[in-house]
């Protein structure tokens, strides 16, 4: 608790100054703080979709190329009664095969969770 309270005294310390004073050797084309972002947007959308969440053929959709701000970002959203995932990745770091593997593991994880709803 004391450490956290002490940290508040430095909360206005400019990030750019921190990076400069740490004299980090970094690639300016990449984020200075983290490479992976996970977001949960749990605000309810009005749109309600009637889909089978574990049907890979209807749920997974390639939205085409985009500029990714991070090496990989997972954006989860509650859409109706479902959980939607938008995944962006930097093609210089990850390839499509690995990303498809991530998505496959995600579906496997969901299936296991749904089969074991009483497990914390």
N, C-alpha and C positions, 0 to 999 in steps of 0.2 A: 504493500500500500504506500509506504514511504517513497519507494522508487518511482511509482506512478505519479504521485503528487509532485515530486521533484521534477519529473519530466515536463509537467505542465508549465513550469517556469521558462522552458525553452520552446514552447509551442509556436512562437512567432518567428523562430529562427528560419531564415529563407532557405529553401531547398537548394537553389542554385549555389548559394554560398557554402552550404554543407558539402555538396559534391565537389566544389572547387577546393575547399580546404582539405578534403580527404585525399585529394590528388589521385583519384581513381583513373586507371588506364582502362578506358571503355570505348566502345563503338557508339558514336553519337546517333547512329541510325536505329539503335535499340533502346528500350526503356532503361533508365538508370536504376530503378528500384526493383522491378520484378519482370519476369518474362511470361508468366502464366497468370491469367485472370479468370476467376470463377464468379459469376454474378447470378443471383436469384432475384428476378423481378416477380414479387408475389402480390402484385396488385391485380385484381380481378379484371379481365377483359370482358367486354360485352359479347364478343363473338363466341359461339359455342360450336365446337366441331364434334361430329360423331365418328370417331376413328378408333381402330383397334391399336392401342399404343405399342403392341409387340409385333405388329405386321411391318416388317422392315421394308417391304416393297412399296408401301403407300406412305410411310412416314419420312424416310430419308430422301432428301431432295438436294441436289447440287445447285446452289444459287449462283454459280459462276465465280469468276475472279473478282476479288475485292482487295483493298489495301488493309492489311492487318496491322494494328497498332502494337500488338504484342506477338510473341512467338506462337502462342495459342491462347484463345479465349473461349470459355464455355459460358454461354448466356442462356440460363434456364428461365422460362416464363410459365406462369400458370395461364392456360388458355382453356376456358370452360372448365371441364372436369379433368383436363389432361395437363401433363407437363411437357412443354415444348423445349427443345434444345437447338440453339444455333451455335455452330462451332466455326470459328475463324482460325486460320493458321497461316503462318509464314512459310511459304513454299521453299525458302532457302534453308529452313531448319527441319521441317517435317515433309514427308512425301505422302501422296494420296493413300498408298498402301497402309502406312502406319495409322493414318487418321481413320481409315475404314476399319482397322483393327480396334481402335479406341471405341468407335461407334458399336462394333460387334460386342465388345466387353460391356459397354453400357447397357445394351439390350439384354445380355446374359445376366448382368447385375439386377436389372429390373425384374426379370423373370424369377430369379431366386428370391428377391424381396417379396414379390407377390405370392410365391408359394410358401413363404415363411413369415406371414404378417405378425405373428406373435413374438418373433425374435426381435430383441431390442437392437 
